[in-house]
Amino acid sequence: MAVLNVHERVFPARPEDVGALLDSLAGPDDQVWPGGQWPALHLDRGLAVGSHGGHGPVRYTVAAYVPGQWVRFEFSAPRGFHGFHEFTVHPARDGHAALRHTLSMRARGAARLTWPMMFRWTHDALIEDGLDGVERTLTGTVAHPARWSARVRFLRLIRRVASGSRQKPASPAE
């Protein structure tokens, strides 16, 4: 099963400013990856080609990195995820900049079920929460905050129960 999943948001900022935020990914002052309610993004050698890491059950290697412009991660787990996800910065209209996240993979085996039933929904929510954070950092506010669907809230509840956590995580407006 071929999967192409793209999220993009245009910000009233220069590409260099958005690129500087991209360069903070997986660092101590990460301005892109959503915190708190999401598994942290860890890379064993920081944002550098060859660095290994991931978030939650998703594992990958930094396959390419052009500071301020582009980072690509190749999947190594979960089993059946064959492809990559990446962040790219693009010039947009009126001197603005776009931050795009693209996931492109072939789902094989059990991933042909787990991607559409579980991972897709939580992935979409995680990326939109991250874009909200970038917008908040650049503008001080979020014009249209992401909202978790009932499916995402249910999947997060199952994960919390399965992990034995009793603490209710913060969630976007429902």
Secondary structure, DSSP 8 states (H G I E B T S, - for coil): -EEEEEEEEEESS-HHHHHHHHTTTTSTT-SSS--TTS---EETTSSSTT-EEEETTEEEEEEEEETTTEEEEEEEESTTEEEEEEEEEEE-GGG-EEEEEEEEEEE-TTHHHHIIIIIHHHHHHHHHHHHHHHHHHHHSS-SS-----HHHHHHHHHHHHHHT--S-------
